[in-house]
Amino acid sequence: MQKRLSTILFLIGIAAVVVMLLTFDVSFTELWHFIRRFSYWLIASVLLWGMLYGLNSLALRTIISDSGPCPISLGRLWQIIVSGFALNTTIPIGGIGGEPYRVMELSKYIGMERATSSVVLFAMTHVFSHFWFWLTAIVVYLIMVVAGQLTFPVVMQVVVIVALLLSLGGIYLFTRGYKYGLIRKTIRLVGKMPVLKGWSQRIEDKHGESLKRIDCQIAQLKRQNGRAFYESFFLGYFARILQSLEVLFVLLLFDNGMGRTFAGYVYAFIVAFLIIAFTSLIANLIGFIPLQMGGREGGFALSVSAFGMTAELGLYISLICRVREIIWATIGLLLMRAFNNK
């Protein structure tokens, strides 16, 4: 059954990658010219994300180790992380494939209950760090505006307000979830929908005790082992900060009047950080689209224009991110298939 589900997820993911390749905003000739022109930066971007997946693997291992022995090698965890993110970015309704796949693979080593609680905790910490990432970006952006380094147009005022409400609301909800557990409350909330009421009740009747134990494990991570919680959180948060280097590569390539001084590099990194933060906000708001087609490109276009940069620069940033994403999605899907056949 697990192999059949893994195969279905693999085929859906491959189909999404093919769709993405066929729906680029540029021709294949232009895309090949872009890849040749930016080949070194593209390689750097791909290697950077290999390291970012490594940081997420360490975060997942920290969570697993908190509830008992971790018999899984870091390399295998890295593969599960990479394949999980590949499914998250290729299957519609963002994240519907990655988490079940991770539970399925981890359960082979640590059992279904520990695997479920570990993956839920990892996903919660991952999203929790995203809210703090956006909140940090808002603070940095407002500081830059007050310092006279950036403008504050109406569009960005709306983006900042939405980001602030979403970040603070998300931080509050996840803090409550870490304190009291989240699984049973989520299932009961889903059960309030007329069509899913029966499903929700059946899940509670059949798995009530297991869900209760999973919620207890979620609450215990922060309450009883703050070190493990903060370690996994900061690994995810630090990975998001480092993600800004991908945009920094393109900004330095085009220079944009930032100069080759220490202050220029610092300014370029701050701008890259803000571009990634506001773009990811827009992309996550429409995360049900496969590979977030259109949302990320629109986010980059809006972000670079807010910082007084050209649309061409936004196109190049979105292209290098899109090509890198397709490369890693393909790697993740192939790795998933390879381990599924063992």
C-alpha positions as CSV (number, residue, x, y, z in Angstrom):
1,M,0.0,0.0,0.0
2,Q,2.8,2.4,0.9
3,K,4.7,1.6,-2.3
4,R,1.5,2.2,-4.3
5,L,0.9,5.6,-2.6
6,S,4.5,6.6,-3.1
7,T,4.2,5.7,-6.8
8,I,1.1,7.8,-7.2
9,L,2.7,10.8,-5.5
10,F,5.8,10.4,-7.7
11,L,3.7,10.4,-10.9
12,I,1.7,13.4,-9.9
13,G,4.9,15.2,-9.0
14,I,6.6,14.4,-12.3
15,A,3.4,15.5,-14.2
16,A,3.6,18.9,-12.3
17,V,7.2,19.3,-13.3
18,V,6.4,18.7,-16.9
19,V,3.6,21.2,-16.8
20,M,6.0,23.8,-15.3
21,L,8.6,23.2,-18.0
22,L,5.9,23.8,-20.7
23,T,4.5,26.9,-19.1
24,F,7.6,29.1,-18.7
25,D,7.1,32.8,-19.6
26,V,10.1,32.6,-22.0
27,S,10.8,30.3,-24.9
28,F,13.1,27.3,-24.5
29,T,15.7,29.1,-26.6
30,E,15.6,32.1,-24.2
31,L,15.6,29.8,-21.2
32,W,18.7,28.0,-22.5
33,H,20.5,31.3,-23.1
34,F,19.6,32.3,-19.5
35,I,21.0,29.1,-18.1
36,R,24.2,29.4,-20.0
37,R,24.6,33.1,-19.0
38,F,23.9,32.4,-15.3
39,S,25.3,28.9,-15.1
40,Y,27.7,29.6,-12.2
41,W,25.1,31.4,-10.2
42,L,22.6,28.7,-10.9
43,I,25.1,26.1,-9.6
44,A,25.7,28.2,-6.5
45,S,21.9,28.4,-6.0
46,V,21.5,24.6,-6.3
47,L,24.3,24.0,-3.9
48,L,22.9,26.6,-1.4
49,W,19.6,24.7,-1.3
50,G,21.4,21.4,-0.7
51,M,22.8,23.0,2.4
52,L,19.4,24.5,3.4
53,Y,17.8,21.1,3.1
54,G,20.6,19.9,5.4
55,L,19.7,22.4,8.0
56,N,16.1,21.2,7.9
57,S,17.3,17.6,8.2
58,L,19.1,18.6,11.4
59,A,15.9,20.2,12.7
60,L,13.9,17.1,12.0
61,R,16.5,14.9,13.7
62,T,16.4,17.2,16.8
63,I,12.7,16.7,17.0
64,I,12.9,12.9,16.5
65,S,15.7,12.5,19.1
66,D,13.6,14.4,21.7
67,S,11.0,11.6,21.8
68,G,13.5,8.7,21.8
69,P,16.4,7.1,19.9
70,C,16.8,8.3,16.3
71,P,17.9,5.2,14.2
72,I,17.8,7.1,10.9
73,S,21.0,8.4,9.3
74,L,21.3,12.1,8.5
75,G,21.7,11.2,4.9
76,R,18.4,9.3,4.8
77,L,16.7,12.2,6.7
78,W,18.1,14.6,4.1
79,Q,16.6,12.5,1.3
80,I,13.2,12.4,3.1
81,I,13.3,16.2,3.5
82,V,14.3,16.8,-0.1
83,S,11.6,14.5,-1.5
84,G,9.0,15.9,0.9
85,F,9.7,19.4,-0.2
86,A,9.6,18.2,-3.9
87,L,6.1,16.9,-3.3
88,N,5.0,20.1,-1.4
89,T,6.0,22.3,-4.3
90,T,4.6,20.1,-7.1
91,I,1.3,18.8,-5.8
92,P,-1.7,21.3,-5.6
93,I,-3.1,22.4,-2.3
94,G,0.4,23.1,-0.9
95,G,1.9,20.5,1.3
96,I,-0.6,17.7,0.8
97,G,2.0,15.3,-0.5
98,G,5.1,16.0,1.5
99,E,3.9,15.4,5.0
100,P,2.2,12.1,4.4
101,Y,5.3,10.9,2.5
102,R,7.5,11.8,5.4
103,V,5.3,10.0,7.9
104,M,5.2,7.0,5.6
105,E,9.0,6.8,5.4
106,L,9.8,7.7,9.0
107,S,7.3,5.1,10.3
108,K,9.5,2.4,8.9
109,Y,12.1,3.3,11.5
110,I,10.3,4.8,14.5
111,G,6.7,3.6,14.2
112,M,3.6,5.4,13.0
113,E,2.8,7.3,16.1
114,R,6.3,8.8,16.6
115,A,6.6,9.5,12.9
116,T,3.3,11.4,12.8
117,S,4.1,13.5,15.9
118,S,7.6,14.2,14.6
119,V,6.4,15.3,11.2
120,V,3.6,17.4,12.6
121,L,6.1,19.1,15.0
122,F,8.5,19.7,12.1
123,A,5.8,21.2,9.9
124,M,4.6,23.4,12.8
125,T,8.1,24.6,13.6
126,H,8.7,25.2,9.8
127,V,5.6,27.3,9.5
128,F,6.3,29.0,12.9
129,S,9.7,30.1,11.7
130,H,8.1,31.5,8.6
131,F,5.9,33.8,10.6
132,W,8.9,35.1,12.5
133,F,10.7,35.5,9.2
134,W,8.0,37.7,7.9
135,L,7.8,39.6,11.1
136,T,11.5,40.2,11.0
137,A,11.2,41.5,7.4
138,I,8.5,43.9,8.4
139,V,10.7,45.4,11.2
140,V,13.7,45.6,8.9
141,Y,11.7,47.2,6.1
142,L,10.2,49.8,8.4
143,I,13.7,50.6,9.9
144,M,15.0,51.1,6.3
145,V,12.0,53.4,5.5
146,V,12.6,55.5,8.6
147,A,16.3,55.7,7.8
148,G,15.4,57.0,4.3
149,Q,16.9,54.1,2.5
150,L,13.6,52.8,1.1
151,T,10.3,54.3,0.1
152,F,6.9,53.3,1.4
153,P,4.4,53.2,-1.5
154,V,0.7,52.4,-1.0
155,V,1.1,48.9,-2.4
156,M,3.8,48.1,0.2
157,Q,1.7,49.6,2.9
158,V,-1.0,47.1,2.1
159,V,1.5,44.3,1.9
160,V,3.1,45.2,5.3
161,I,-0.4,45.4,7.0
162,V,-1.4,42.0,5.6
163,A,2.0,40.5,6.6
164,L,1.8,42.0,10.1
165,L,-1.7,40.6,10.7
166,L,-0.8,37.2,9.3
167,S,2.5,36.9,11.2
168,L,1.1,38.0,14.6
169,G,-2.0,35.9,14.1
170,G,0.0,32.9,13.1
171,I,2.5,33.3,16.0
172,Y,-0.4,33.4,18.4
173,L,-2.2,30.3,17.0
174,F,1.0,28.3,16.9
175,T,2.0,29.3,20.4
176,R,-1.4,28.0,21.6
177,G,-0.9,24.9,19.5
178,Y,2.5,24.2,21.1
179,K,1.1,24.7,24.6
180,Y,-2.1,22.6,24.3
181,G,-1.6,20.5,21.1
182,L,-3.2,21.1,17.7
183,I,-4.2,17.8,16.1
184,R,-7.5,17.0,17.8
185,K,-8.6,20.7,17.7
186,T,-7.9,20.8,14.0
187,I,-9.9,17.6,13.3
188,R,-12.8,18.9,15.3
189,L,-12.7,22.2,13.4
190,V,-12.7,20.4,10.1
191,G,-15.6,18.4,11.5
192,K,-17.7,21.5,11.7
193,M,-18.0,21.4,7.9
194,P,-21.2,19.5,6.9
195,V,-19.5,17.3,4.3
196,L,-16.6,16.2,6.6
197,K,-18.5,15.9,9.9
198,G,-18.8,12.1,9.6
199,W,-15.1,11.7,8.7
200,S,-14.0,13.8,11.6
201,Q,-16.1,11.7,14.1
202,R,-14.8,8.4,12.7
203,I,-11.2,9.6,13.0
204,E,-11.7,10.6,16.6
205,D,-13.5,7.4,17.5
206,K,-10.9,5.2,15.9
207,H,-7.7,7.1,16.7
208,G,-8.7,9.2,19.7
209,E,-6.1,7.9,22.1
210,S,-3.3,8.1,19.5
211,L,-4.3,11.6,18.6
212,K,-4.3,12.5,22.3
213,R,-0.7,11.1,22.7
214,I,0.5,13.0,19.7
215,D,-1.0,16.3,21.1
216,C,0.8,15.6,24.3
217,Q,4.1,15.1,22.5
218,I,3.6,18.4,20.7
219,A,3.0,20.2,23.9
220,Q,5.9,18.5,25.7
221,L,8.5,19.5,23.1
222,K,8.3,23.1,24.2
223,R,7.3,22.7,27.8
224,Q,9.7,19.9,28.9
225,N,12.6,20.3,26.4
226,G,12.9,24.0,25.4
227,R,16.4,23.4,24.1
228,A,15.1,20.9,21.4
229,F,12.3,23.2,20.5
230,Y,14.5,26.3,20.1
231,E,17.2,24.4,18.3
232,S,14.8,23.1,15.7
233,F,13.1,26.5,15.4
234,F,16.4,28.4,14.9
235,L,17.7,25.9,12.4
236,G,14.6,26.6,10.3
237,Y,14.7,30.3,10.8
238,F,18.4,30.5,10.0
239,A,17.8,28.5,6.8
240,R,15.2,31.1,5.7
241,I,17.7,33.9,6.3
242,L,20.3,32.1,4.2
243,Q,17.8,31.7,1.4
244,S,18.4,35.4,0.8
245,L,21.8,34.6,-0.7
246,E,20.0,33.2,-3.8
247,V,18.6,36.7,-4.6
248,L,21.8,38.3,-3.5
249,F,23.7,36.4,-6.3
250,V,21.6,38.1,-8.9
251,L,21.7,41.6,-7.3
252,L,25.5,41.4,-7.2
253,L,25.6,40.2,-10.8
254,F,23.7,43.3,-11.9
255,D,25.3,45.5,-9.3
256,N,22.3,48.0,-9.2
257,G,24.5,50.8,-8.0
258,M,25.1,49.1,-4.6
259,G,28.9,49.3,-5.1
260,R,31.6,46.8,-4.2
261,T,32.0,48.0,-0.6
262,F,31.2,46.3,2.7
263,A,28.2,48.7,3.2
264,G,27.1,47.9,-0.4
265,Y,27.1,44.2,0.3
266,V,25.2,44.6,3.5
267,Y,22.6,46.8,1.8
268,A,22.3,44.2,-1.0
269,F,21.8,41.4,1.5
270,I,19.1,43.4,3.3
271,V,17.3,44.1,0.0
272,A,17.6,40.4,-1.0
273,F,16.2,39.3,2.4
274,L,13.2,41.7,2.0
275,I,12.5,40.5,-1.6
276,I,12.5,36.9,-0.5
277,A,10.3,37.6,2.5
278,F,7.6,39.6,0.7
279,T,7.7,37.2,-2.3
280,S,7.3,34.2,-0.1
281,L,4.3,35.9,1.6
282,I,2.5,36.3,-1.7
283,A,3.5,32.8,-2.9
284,N,2.2,31.2,0.3
285,L,-1.1,33.0,0.1
286,I,-1.8,31.2,-3.2
287,G,0.0,28.0,-2.2
288,F,-2.7,25.8,-3.7
289,I,-1.3,26.4,-7.2
290,P,1.2,23.7,-8.4
291,L,4.7,25.0,-8.1
292,Q,3.0,28.3,-7.1
293,M,3.0,29.2,-10.9
294,G,2.5,32.9,-11.4
295,G,2.4,33.8,-7.7
296,R,6.1,33.8,-7.2
297,E,6.8,35.7,-10.4
298,G,4.2,38.3,-9.4
299,G,5.7,38.5,-6.0
300,F,9.2,39.1,-7.4
301,A,7.8,41.7,-9.8
302,L,6.1,43.5,-7.0
303,S,9.0,43.3,-4.6
304,V,11.7,44.5,-7.0
305,S,9.6,47.4,-8.2
306,A,9.0,48.5,-4.6
307,F,12.8,48.8,-4.2
308,G,13.1,50.8,-7.4
309,M,14.5,48.0,-9.6
310,T,13.7,47.0,-13.1
311,A,11.2,44.4,-14.2
312,E,14.0,42.6,-16.0
313,L,15.8,42.0,-12.7
314,G,12.6,40.6,-11.3
315,L,12.4,38.2,-14.3
316,Y,16.0,37.0,-13.8
317,I,15.5,36.4,-10.1
318,S,12.3,34.5,-10.7
319,L,13.9,32.4,-13.5
320,I,16.9,31.4,-11.4
321,C,14.6,30.4,-8.5
322,R,12.2,28.6,-10.8
323,V,15.0,26.6,-12.6
324,R,16.6,25.8,-9.3
325,E,13.2,24.7,-7.9
326,I,12.6,22.4,-10.9
327,I,16.1,20.9,-10.5
328,W,15.5,20.1,-6.8
329,A,12.0,18.9,-7.4
330,T,13.3,16.5,-10.0
331,I,16.1,15.3,-7.7
332,G,13.7,14.8,-4.8
333,L,11.2,12.8,-6.9
334,L,13.9,10.6,-8.4
335,L,15.4,10.0,-4.9
336,M,11.9,9.1,-3.6
337,R,11.5,6.6,-6.5
338,A,14.9,5.1,-5.9
339,F,14.2,4.5,-2.2
340,N,10.7,3.2,-3.0
341,N,12.2,0.5,-5.2
342,K,14.5,-0.8,-2.5
